[in-house]
Amino acid sequence: MVSFDSRDPGTPSAVWMTDPRLAELPAFPLTGVDRMIVLAAHPDDETLGAGALLASAFAVGIPAEVIIVTDGSASHPGSPTVDAADLAAARTAEATEAIALLNPRAGVTFLGFPDGRVREHADEIRAALGEHAAAPAPAAAPAPAAAPAPVAAPGRTLLVAPWRGDGHRDHRVLGEIAASLALERGAELVEYPVWLWHWATPADPATPWERFAAVTDPAALARKRTALTAYRSQSEPLSEAPGDEALLNPTFLAHFDRSQEVLIVSPPSTATTSSTATTSLSRDYFDDTYARHDDPWGFTSRWYEERKRSVTVASLPRPNFASALEIGCSIGVLTEQLAPRTGTLLAVDIAPAAIERARERLAGHPNVHLAVADVAETFPSGAFDLLLLSEVGYYLDVPTLQNVLAGIAASLTPDGVFVACHWRHPVADYLQTGDGVHEQVASAATTAGWTLLSHHLERDFVLDVYSPDPRSVAEQTGLA
């Protein structure tokens, strides 16, 4: 279970520090950045997660802005001595002090949304951040005399946000909004973890080692250590009374007092694609693949595939669906398991050979309709209460996948369910990684107002289930 109380037992910093991979992380480069926008769900997130990055921006003269989304008033809900309004005011003052210590030239904006309610105000937050991102960048500040002059490429913006995998709901939703804005505005996205260090371990499949990069400048890290002391309402008791305990204890804060600050970089596949780049793998690619093998991916022979199908089917939040669409059905093995649970099932694939083999397999299922179709060119018409995008998204480039996701959003019924599942390991032929695909899926879900019903992450694959209906299975069936 993910924990969001630093007073609970968690992974000690020493456990992380003994992993040799930390010492081998690539440095995070600021070369070419001419504007930095740092988003924080709560006052102190920006310092805990990106304080050294903010200090580094000051050192090289990159204009920086910090936007703190919530007022932080829910950190001590049971306090007998400080009410929410006073706590919000204290945390605003602390954030102002901390950011001035990190980067004296940084602008600071407090949006003031209720702490713990980022999801409920996602549309308003997205609109506010969109307006801010569209505003002209401030003039470049001169670097301190001792620092080298910055190298800037006009128009390059670095958007820094909480990591979507951090587990905390406010962090996840704000991270999804940020990812959506970065794709929309052509900004470079980098994320920072906060709670990962507490609930995960170095061996946890959720730990994205392949995406880690580090800020290691000693002066920037020293500024971060000093800035953290400004958050007295979080690191010191408000009083001796029960309910006024310090929230950030020394064991937890030790994660942020290291010789490096770890950031999570977006996969290269999430960058804007040029107009001359390949938009999707060609029909010939799949025709050649099926010409060489009857079952190219081992759907009928590999335990990995059998188990993954079982996880996918088990993740469906309802026993039956009226009308389903499976994108990229291949030879119809998953289709065969979905058929008994759907009134009608449209299964499409770009490869005629795949559809022919699927017809043989599914001859006894009259409710299944098979078609050769390229959803990147023409999205199937109709309304569906179940849509599946399984092991397909990484065949498409970013703009093409965005168009497909827009088609999915337009076709999903108000009570519908959307399932995305993808292989996480890199494949040379593919245009994206599975993680990159799911970042875009998360952004599209935020834009559409869908709720993440379940998230399954392993070293090999990631599976997400979304719905416009936010109710859990227990809530839908009257158990909760």
LODO-589392 format. One record per residue (C-alpha): x, y, z; residue in three letters; residue number from 0. Coordinates in Angstrom, 1 decimal, decimal comma, padded with zeros to 4 digits. Layout:
BEGIN
PT_X_Y_Z_ALA_NUM
...
//
This chain:
BEGIN
PT_000,0_000,0_000,0_MET_0
PT_001,3_003,5_-000,9_VAL_1
PT_001,8_005,6_002,2_SER_2
PT_001,5_009,4_002,3_PHE_3
PT_002,4_010,0_006,0_ASP_4
PT_006,2_010,4_006,4_SER_5
PT_005,8_009,3_010,0_ARG_6
PT_004,9_005,8_008,9_ASP_7
PT_007,7_003,4_008,3_PRO_8
PT_009,1_003,7_004,8_GLY_9
PT_012,3_002,9_002,9_THR_10
PT_015,3_004,6_004,6_PRO_11
PT_017,4_006,9_002,5_SER_12
PT_020,4_004,6_003,2_ALA_13
PT_018,7_001,8_001,3_VAL_14
PT_018,6_004,0_-001,8_TRP_15
PT_022,1_005,3_-001,3_MET_16
PT_023,6_001,8_-001,3_THR_17
PT_022,3_001,2_-004,9_ASP_18
PT_025,3_001,8_-007,2_PRO_19
PT_023,0_003,0_-010,0_ARG_20
PT_022,4_006,3_-008,2_LEU_21
PT_026,1_007,2_-008,6_ALA_22
PT_025,9_006,5_-012,3_GLU_23
PT_022,9_008,6_-013,3_LEU_24
PT_023,4_011,0_-016,2_PRO_25
PT_023,5_014,7_-015,4_ALA_26
PT_020,3_016,7_-016,2_PHE_27
PT_021,3_019,3_-018,7_PRO_28
PT_020,0_022,9_-018,8_LEU_29
PT_021,8_023,7_-022,0_THR_30
PT_019,4_025,4_-024,4_GLY_31
PT_016,6_026,1_-021,9_VAL_32
PT_015,5_029,7_-022,0_ASP_33
PT_012,5_029,4_-019,6_ARG_34
PT_011,6_027,2_-016,7_MET_35
PT_008,2_026,8_-015,2_ILE_36
PT_008,0_024,7_-012,0_VAL_37
PT_004,6_023,4_-010,9_LEU_38
PT_003,9_022,3_-007,3_ALA_39
PT_000,8_020,6_-006,0_ALA_40
PT_001,5_021,9_-002,4_HIS_41
PT_003,9_024,5_-000,9_PRO_42
PT_007,2_022,6_-000,3_ASP_43
PT_006,9_020,2_-003,2_ASP_44
PT_008,9_022,5_-005,4_GLU_45
PT_011,7_022,6_-002,9_THR_46
PT_011,7_018,9_-002,0_LEU_47
PT_011,5_017,7_-005,6_GLY_48
PT_013,1_020,5_-007,7_ALA_49
PT_014,9_022,8_-005,4_GLY_50
PT_018,4_022,2_-006,8_ALA_51
PT_017,0_022,5_-010,3_LEU_52
PT_015,6_025,9_-009,4_LEU_53
PT_018,9_027,0_-007,9_ALA_54
PT_020,8_025,8_-010,9_SER_55
PT_018,5_027,9_-013,2_ALA_56
PT_019,5_030,9_-011,1_PHE_57
PT_023,2_030,1_-011,4_ALA_58
PT_023,1_030,2_-015,2_VAL_59
PT_020,5_033,0_-015,6_GLY_60
PT_017,5_031,1_-016,9_ILE_61
PT_014,3_032,9_-016,0_PRO_62
PT_012,2_030,7_-013,7_ALA_63
PT_008,6_030,8_-012,5_GLU_64
PT_007,1_028,7_-009,7_VAL_65
PT_003,3_028,0_-009,6_ILE_66
PT_001,9_026,5_-006,5_ILE_67
PT_-001,5_025,0_-007,1_VAL_68
PT_-003,1_024,4_-003,7_THR_69
PT_-003,0_026,4_-000,5_ASP_70
PT_-001,5_023,5_001,6_GLY_71
PT_-004,2_024,0_004,3_SER_72
PT_-004,9_020,2_004,8_ALA_73
PT_-001,5_019,3_006,2_SER_74
PT_-002,8_019,3_009,8_HIS_75
PT_-006,6_018,7_009,6_PRO_76
PT_-006,8_017,7_013,3_GLY_77
PT_-004,9_020,7_014,7_SER_78
PT_-006,4_022,2_017,8_PRO_79
PT_-004,4_025,4_017,6_THR_80
PT_-004,2_026,4_013,9_VAL_81
PT_-007,1_026,6_011,6_ASP_82
PT_-007,0_026,0_007,8_ALA_83
PT_-006,8_029,7_006,9_ALA_84
PT_-003,9_030,4_009,2_ASP_85
PT_-002,1_027,3_008,0_LEU_86
PT_-002,5_028,3_004,4_ALA_87
PT_-001,1_031,8_005,2_ALA_88
PT_001,8_030,3_007,0_ALA_89
PT_002,6_027,9_004,1_ARG_90
PT_002,4_030,7_001,6_THR_91
PT_004,9_032,8_003,6_ALA_92
PT_007,2_029,7_003,9_GLU_93
PT_007,1_029,0_000,2_ALA_94
PT_007,9_032,6_-000,6_THR_95
PT_010,9_032,5_001,7_GLU_96
PT_012,1_029,1_000,4_ALA_97
PT_011,9_030,0_-003,2_ILE_98
PT_013,7_033,3_-002,6_ALA_99
PT_016,6_031,2_-001,0_LEU_100
PT_016,6_028,9_-004,0_LEU_101
PT_016,3_031,4_-006,8_ASN_102
PT_016,0_035,1_-005,8_PRO_103
PT_014,8_036,1_-009,3_ARG_104
PT_012,1_033,5_-009,6_ALA_105
PT_008,5_034,6_-010,0_GLY_106
PT_006,0_032,9_-007,6_VAL_107
PT_002,3_032,4_-008,2_THR_108
PT_-000,2_030,9_-005,7_PHE_109
PT_-003,3_029,6_-007,4_LEU_110
PT_-005,0_028,9_-004,0_GLY_111
PT_-007,0_025,8_-004,9_PHE_112
PT_-008,1_023,6_-001,9_PRO_113
PT_-005,5_021,2_-000,7_ASP_114
PT_-006,4_017,6_-001,6_GLY_115
PT_-008,8_018,6_-004,3_ARG_116
PT_-006,7_018,9_-007,5_VAL_117
PT_-008,8_016,3_-009,3_ARG_118
PT_-012,0_018,1_-008,5_GLU_119
PT_-010,7_021,4_-009,9_HIS_120
PT_-008,7_019,9_-012,7_ALA_121
PT_-010,4_021,9_-015,5_ASP_122
PT_-010,0_025,2_-013,7_GLU_123
PT_-006,3_024,4_-012,9_ILE_124
PT_-005,6_023,4_-016,4_ARG_125
PT_-007,1_026,6_-017,7_ALA_126
PT_-005,1_028,7_-015,2_ALA_127
PT_-001,9_026,9_-016,1_LEU_128
PT_-002,6_027,2_-019,8_GLY_129
PT_-003,0_031,0_-019,5_GLU_130
PT_000,2_031,2_-017,6_HIS_131
PT_002,2_029,1_-020,0_ALA_132
PT_000,9_031,2_-022,9_ALA_133
PT_002,1_034,4_-021,3_ALA_134
PT_005,3_035,8_-022,6_PRO_135
PT_008,4_034,6_-020,9_ALA_136
PT_010,1_037,1_-018,6_PRO_137
PT_013,3_038,7_-019,7_ALA_138
PT_016,3_036,6_-019,1_ALA_139
PT_018,0_037,5_-015,8_ALA_140
PT_021,8_038,0_-015,9_PRO_141
PT_023,7_035,2_-014,4_ALA_142
PT_025,7_035,8_-011,3_PRO_143
PT_029,2_037,1_-012,0_ALA_144
PT_030,8_033,8_-011,1_ALA_145
PT_028,6_031,7_-013,3_ALA_146
PT_029,0_031,0_-017,0_PRO_147
PT_026,7_032,7_-019,4_ALA_148
PT_023,6_030,6_-020,3_PRO_149
PT_023,3_029,0_-023,6_VAL_150
PT_019,7_029,6_-024,8_ALA_151
PT_017,7_028,4_-027,7_ALA_152
PT_014,8_030,8_-028,3_PRO_153
PT_011,4_029,4_-027,4_GLY_154
PT_012,6_026,3_-025,5_ARG_155
PT_010,5_026,0_-022,3_THR_156
PT_011,2_023,4_-019,6_LEU_157
PT_008,0_022,5_-017,7_LEU_158
PT_008,8_020,9_-014,3_VAL_159
PT_006,0_019,0_-012,5_ALA_160
PT_005,3_016,3_-009,9_PRO_161
PT_005,9_012,8_-011,2_TRP_162
PT_002,6_011,1_-012,3_ARG_163
PT_003,7_007,8_-010,8_GLY_164
PT_004,3_009,3_-007,3_ASP_165
PT_001,1_007,8_-006,0_GLY_166
PT_-000,3_010,9_-004,3_HIS_167
PT_-003,5_011,9_-006,0_ARG_168
PT_-002,8_015,6_-006,2_ASP_169
PT_000,7_014,9_-007,6_HIS_170
PT_-000,7_012,5_-010,2_ARG_171
PT_-003,4_014,7_-011,5_VAL_172
PT_-001,2_017,8_-011,6_LEU_173
PT_001,4_015,7_-013,4_GLY_174
PT_-001,1_014,6_-016,0_GLU_175
PT_-002,3_018,2_-016,6_ILE_176
PT_001,4_019,2_-017,0_ALA_177
PT_002,0_016,4_-019,5_ALA_178
PT_-001,0_017,4_-021,5_SER_179
PT_000,1_021,0_-021,6_LEU_180
PT_003,7_020,1_-022,5_ALA_181
PT_002,5_018,1_-025,5_LEU_182
PT_000,0_020,9_-026,5_GLU_183
PT_002,6_023,7_-026,2_ARG_184
PT_005,7_021,9_-027,4_GLY_185
PT_007,4_022,3_-024,0_ALA_186
PT_010,0_019,8_-022,6_GLU_187
PT_008,6_018,0_-019,6_LEU_188
PT_010,7_016,8_-016,7_VAL_189
PT_009,1_015,4_-013,5_GLU_190
PT_010,2_015,1_-009,9_TYR_191
PT_009,4_012,3_-007,4_PRO_192
PT_008,7_013,1_-003,7_VAL_193
PT_006,8_010,1_-002,2_TRP_194
PT_008,5_007,5_-004,4_LEU_195
PT_011,5_007,4_-002,1_TRP_196
PT_009,3_006,6_000,9_HIS_197
PT_007,0_003,9_-000,5_TRP_198
PT_009,2_002,2_-003,2_ALA_199
PT_012,5_000,5_-003,1_THR_200
PT_015,4_000,4_-005,6_PRO_201
PT_014,1_-003,0_-006,8_ALA_202
PT_010,5_-002,0_-007,2_ASP_203
PT_009,3_-002,4_-010,8_PRO_204
PT_007,7_001,1_-010,5_ALA_205
PT_011,1_002,8_-010,0_THR_206
PT_011,9_004,3_-013,4_PRO_207
PT_015,7_003,9_-013,3_TRP_208
PT_016,0_004,2_-017,0_GLU_209
PT_014,5_007,7_-016,9_ARG_210
PT_016,4_009,1_-013,9_PHE_211
PT_018,8_012,0_-014,3_ALA_212
PT_020,5_014,0_-011,6_ALA_213
PT_021,3_017,6_-010,5_VAL_214
PT_024,7_017,3_-008,7_THR_215
PT_025,9_020,9_-008,4_ASP_216
PT_027,0_021,3_-004,7_PRO_217
PT_026,1_025,0_-004,5_ALA_218
PT_022,6_024,3_-005,8_ALA_219
PT_022,1_021,4_-003,4_LEU_220
PT_023,3_023,6_-000,5_ALA_221
PT_020,7_026,2_-001,4_ARG_222
PT_018,1_023,4_-001,4_LYS_223
PT_019,1_022,3_002,1_ARG_224
PT_018,8_025,9_003,4_THR_225
PT_015,5_026,4_001,7_ALA_226
PT_013,9_023,3_003,2_LEU_227
PT_014,4_024,9_006,7_THR_228
PT_011,9_027,6_005,7_ALA_229
PT_009,1_025,0_005,9_TYR_230
PT_008,8_025,1_009,7_ARG_231
PT_005,1_024,3_009,8_SER_232
PT_005,9_020,9_008,2_GLN_233
PT_009,2_020,0_009,8_SER_234
PT_008,5_021,3_013,4_GLU_235
PT_005,5_020,7_015,6_PRO_236
PT_002,9_023,4_015,6_LEU_237
PT_002,5_022,9_019,3_SER_238
PT_002,8_020,1_021,9_GLU_239
PT_-000,9_019,2_021,4_ALA_240
PT_-002,0_016,0_019,6_PRO_241
PT_-002,7_016,8_015,9_GLY_242
PT_000,1_019,3_015,8_ASP_243
PT_003,0_016,9_015,2_GLU_244
PT_005,7_017,6_012,6_ALA_245
PT_004,8_016,0_009,3_LEU_246
PT_008,2_015,8_007,6_LEU_247
PT_010,4_014,0_010,0_ASN_248
PT_014,2_013,7_009,7_PRO_249
PT_014,0_010,2_008,3_THR_250
PT_011,8_011,3_005,5_PHE_251
PT_013,8_014,6_004,9_LEU_252
PT_017,0_012,5_004,6_ALA_253
PT_015,8_011,5_001,1_HIS_254
PT_016,2_015,2_000,0_PHE_255
PT_019,6_015,8_001,7_ASP_256
PT_021,7_013,8_-000,7_ARG_257
PT_024,6_014,6_-003,1_SER_258
PT_022,1_014,7_-006,0_GLN_259
PT_018,6_015,6_-006,8_GLU_260
PT_016,9_013,0_-009,0_VAL_261
PT_014,6_014,0_-011,8_LEU_262
PT_012,5_011,9_-014,2_ILE_263
PT_012,9_012,8_-017,8_VAL_264
PT_010,2_012,1_-020,4_SER_265
PT_011,0_009,5_-023,0_PRO_266
PT_012,3_011,0_-026,3_PRO_267
PT_009,2_009,7_-028,0_SER_268
PT_007,0_012,3_-026,3_THR_269
PT_008,8_015,1_-028,0_ALA_270
PT_007,1_016,9_-030,9_THR_271
PT_007,4_015,0_-034,1_THR_272
PT_008,6_016,7_-037,2_SER_273
PT_006,5_016,8_-040,3_SER_274
PT_008,9_014,6_-042,2_THR_275
PT_009,0_011,9_-039,6_ALA_276
PT_007,2_008,5_-039,9_THR_277
PT_003,7_008,8_-038,4_THR_278
PT_003,0_005,1_-038,0_SER_279
PT_004,5_001,7_-039,0_LEU_280
PT_003,3_000,9_-042,5_SER_281
PT_000,9_-001,8_-043,5_ARG_282
PT_003,8_-003,5_-045,3_ASP_283
PT_005,6_-003,9_-042,0_TYR_284
PT_002,8_-005,9_-040,6_PHE_285
PT_002,1_-007,8_-043,9_ASP_286
PT_005,8_-008,9_-043,9_ASP_287
PT_005,6_-009,9_-040,2_THR_288
PT_002,5_-012,1_-040,7_TYR_289
PT_004,0_-013,6_-043,9_ALA_290
PT_006,9_-014,9_-041,9_ARG_291
PT_005,0_-016,2_-038,9_HIS_292
PT_001,4_-017,4_-038,2_ASP_293
PT_001,6_-016,1_-034,7_ASP_294
PT_004,4_-013,4_-034,7_PRO_295
PT_004,1_-012,4_-031,0_TRP_296
PT_003,5_-015,8_-029,6_GLY_297
PT_-000,1_-015,0_-028,4_PHE_298
PT_-001,0_-018,7_-028,3_THR_299
PT_002,3_-020,1_-027,0_SER_300
PT_003,8_-017,7_-024,5_ARG_301
PT_002,9_-017,8_-020,8_TRP_302
PT_003,7_-014,1_-020,7_TYR_303
PT_000,9_-013,4_-023,2_GLU_304
PT_-001,6_-015,7_-021,6_GLU_305
PT_-001,0_-014,2_-018,2_ARG_306
PT_-001,2_-010,6_-019,5_LYS_307
PT_-004,6_-011,4_-021,2_ARG_308
PT_-005,9_-012,8_-017,9_SER_309
PT_-004,8_-009,6_-016,1_VAL_310
PT_-006,4_-007,5_-018,8_THR_311
PT_-009,7_-009,3_-018,7_VAL_312
PT_-009,7_-009,4_-014,9_ALA_313
PT_-009,3_-005,6_-014,9_SER_314
PT_-012,6_-004,9_-016,6_LEU_315
PT_-014,8_-003,3_-014,0_PRO_316
PT_-018,1_-004,8_-015,3_ARG_317
PT_-019,0_-008,4_-016,3_PRO_318
PT_-020,7_-007,4_-019,5_ASN_319
PT_-020,6_-004,6_-022,1_PHE_320
PT_-023,1_-003,7_-024,9_ALA_321
PT_-020,8_-002,6_-027,6_SER_322
PT_-017,0_-003,0_-027,7_ALA_323
PT_-014,1_-001,9_-030,0_LEU_324
PT_-010,8_-003,7_-029,9_GLU_325
PT_-008,1_-001,8_-031,8_ILE_326
PT_-005,3_-004,0_-033,1_GLY_327
PT_-006,9_-007,4_-032,6_CYS_328
PT_-004,2_-009,4_-034,4_SER_329
PT_-005,1_-013,0_-034,7_ILE_330
PT_-008,0_-012,7_-032,3_GLY_331
PT_-006,8_-014,4_-029,1_VAL_332
PT_-007,8_-011,6_-026,7_LEU_333
PT_-010,9_-011,1_-028,9_THR_334
PT_-012,0_-014,6_-028,2_GLU_335
PT_-011,9_-014,0_-024,4_GLN_336
PT_-013,8_-010,7_-024,8_LEU_337
PT_-016,5_-012,1_-027,0_ALA_338
PT_-018,6_-013,8_-024,3_PRO_339
PT_-018,7_-010,5_-022,3_ARG_340
PT_-019,9_-008,2_-025,1_THR_341
PT_-023,2_-007,8_-026,9_GLY_342
PT_-021,4_-006,8_-030,1_THR_343
PT_-017,6_-006,6_-030,6_LEU_344
PT_-015,9_-004,8_-033,4_LEU_345
PT_-012,2_-006,0_-033,7_ALA_346
PT_-010,0_-004,3_-036,2_VAL_347
PT_-006,4_-004,7_-037,4_ASP_348
PT_-004,3_-003,1_-040,1_ILE_349
PT_-003,1_-006,5_-041,5_ALA_350
PT_-005,4_-008,6_-043,7_PRO_351
PT_-003,6_-011,8_-042,8_ALA_352
PT_-004,2_-011,2_-039,1_ALA_353
PT_-007,9_-010,6_-039,8_ILE_354
PT_-008,1_-013,8_-041,8_GLU_355
PT_-006,6_-015,9_-039,0_ARG_356
PT_-008,9_-014,1_-036,5_ALA_357
PT_-011,9_-015,1_-038,6_ARG_358
PT_-010,9_-018,8_-038,4_GLU_359
PT_-010,5_-018,5_-034,6_ARG_360
PT_-013,8_-016,6_-034,1_LEU_361
PT_-016,1_-018,4_-036,5_ALA_362
PT_-018,3_-019,6_-033,6_GLY_363
PT_-018,9_-016,0_-032,2_HIS_364
PT_-021,5_-014,3_-034,4_PRO_365
PT_-021,4_-011,2_-032,2_ASN_366
PT_-017,8_-010,5_-033,3_VAL_367
PT_-017,3_-008,4_-036,4_HIS_368
PT_-013,8_-008,3_-037,8_LEU_369
PT_-012,5_-005,7_-040,2_ALA_370
PT_-009,3_-004,6_-041,8_VAL_371
PT_-008,9_-001,0_-040,8_ALA_372
PT_-006,2_001,6_-040,0_ASP_373
PT_-007,5_003,7_-037,1_VAL_374
PT_-004,7_006,3_-037,8_ALA_375
PT_-006,5_007,1_-041,1_GLU_376
PT_-010,2_006,5_-040,3_THR_377
PT_-011,5_005,9_-036,8_PHE_378
PT_-014,4_003,5_-036,6_PRO_379
PT_-017,8_005,1_-036,3_SER_380
PT_-020,2_004,3_-033,4_GLY_381
PT_-020,5_004,6_-029,7_ALA_382
PT_-018,8_002,0_-027,5_PHE_383
PT_-019,0_001,3_-023,8_ASP_384
PT_-015,7_-000,7_-024,0_LEU_385
PT_-012,6_000,3_-026,0_LEU_386
PT_-009,3_-001,5_-025,9_LEU_387
PT_-005,9_-000,2_-027,1_LEU_388
PT_-003,6_-003,1_-026,4_SER_389
PT_000,0_-003,3_-027,8_GLU_390
PT_-000,8_-000,8_-030,5_VAL_391
PT_000,0_002,8_-029,4_GLY_392
PT_003,8_002,6_-029,8_TYR_393
PT_003,3_001,9_-033,6_TYR_394
PT_002,1_005,5_-033,9_LEU_395
PT_004,0_008,7_-033,5_ASP_396
PT_002,8_011,3_-031,0_VAL_397
PT_000,5_013,4_-033,1_PRO_398
PT_-001,1_010,4_-034,7_THR_399
PT_-001,7_008,7_-031,3_LEU_400
PT_-003,2_011,9_-030,1_GLN_401
PT_-005,7_011,9_-033,0_ASN_402
PT_-006,5_008,2_-032,2_VAL_403
PT_-007,0_009,1_-028,5_LEU_404
PT_-009,3_011,9_-029,6_ALA_405
PT_-011,3_009,4_-031,6_GLY_406
PT_-011,5_007,1_-028,6_ILE_407
PT_-012,7_010,0_-026,4_ALA_408
PT_-015,4_010,9_-028,9_ALA_409
PT_-016,6_007,3_-029,2_SER_410
PT_-016,7_006,3_-025,5_LEU_411
PT_-020,1_006,4_-023,8_THR_412
PT_-020,6_008,3_-020,5_PRO_413
PT_-020,5_004,9_-018,6_ASP_414
PT_-017,8_003,4_-020,9_GLY_415
PT_-014,5_001,9_-020,0_VAL_416
PT_-011,2_002,4_-021,9_PHE_417
PT_-008,3_-000,1_-021,4_VAL_418
PT_-004,7_000,6_-022,5_ALA_419
PT_-002,0_-002,1_-022,1_CYS_420
PT_001,5_-001,9_-023,5_HIS_421
PT_005,0_-003,6_-023,4_TRP_422
PT_007,4_-001,4_-021,5_ARG_423
PT_010,8_-002,5_-022,9_HIS_424
PT_012,2_-000,5_-025,8_PRO_425
PT_011,9_-002,0_-029,3_VAL_426
PT_014,1_-000,5_-032,1_ALA_427
PT_011,3_-000,7_-034,7_ASP_428
PT_008,7_001,1_-032,7_TYR_429
PT_008,0_004,8_-032,8_LEU_430
PT_007,4_005,1_-029,0_GLN_431
PT_007,9_003,3_-025,8_THR_432
PT_005,0_001,8_-023,8_GLY_433
PT_005,6_004,3_-021,0_ASP_434
PT_005,5_007,2_-023,5_GLY_435
PT_002,2_005,9_-024,8_VAL_436
PT_000,7_005,8_-021,4_HIS_437
PT_001,8_009,3_-020,6_GLU_438
PT_-000,2_010,5_-023,6_GLN_439
PT_-003,1_008,3_-022,6_VAL_440
PT_-003,1_009,9_-019,1_ALA_441
PT_-003,0_013,4_-020,6_SER_442
PT_-005,9_012,5_-022,9_ALA_443
PT_-007,8_011,1_-020,0_ALA_444
PT_-007,4_014,3_-018,0_THR_445
PT_-008,6_016,4_-020,9_THR_446
PT_-011,6_014,1_-021,3_ALA_447
PT_-012,4_014,1_-017,6_GLY_448
PT_-012,0_010,4_-017,2_TRP_449
PT_-011,1_008,7_-013,9_THR_450
PT_-008,2_006,2_-013,5_LEU_451
PT_-010,0_003,2_-012,1_LEU_452
PT_-007,0_000,9_-012,0_SER_453
PT_-003,2_001,0_-012,7_HIS_454
PT_-001,2_-002,1_-013,0_HIS_455
PT_002,6_-001,7_-013,5_LEU_456
PT_005,2_-004,4_-013,9_GLU_457
PT_008,7_-004,4_-015,3_ARG_458
PT_007,3_-005,8_-018,5_ASP_459
PT_004,0_-004,1_-019,2_PHE_460
PT_001,7_-001,3_-017,9_VAL_461
PT_-002,1_-001,5_-017,9_LEU_462
PT_-004,5_001,4_-017,2_ASP_463
PT_-008,3_001,4_-017,0_VAL_464
PT_-010,2_004,7_-017,3_TYR_465
PT_-013,8_005,7_-017,3_SER_466
PT_-015,9_008,9_-017,4_PRO_467
PT_-017,8_007,2_-014,5_ASP_468
PT_-015,6_007,7_-011,4_PRO_469
PT_-017,3_004,9_-009,3_ARG_470
PT_-015,3_001,9_-008,3_SER_471
PT_-016,6_-001,6_-008,7_VAL_472
PT_-017,8_-001,7_-005,1_ALA_473
PT_-019,6_001,6_-005,6_GLU_474
PT_-021,2_000,5_-008,8_GLN_475
PT_-022,5_-002,7_-007,3_THR_476
PT_-023,8_-001,2_-004,0_GLY_477
PT_-021,1_-002,6_-001,7_LEU_478
PT_-019,7_000,9_-000,9_ALA_479
//
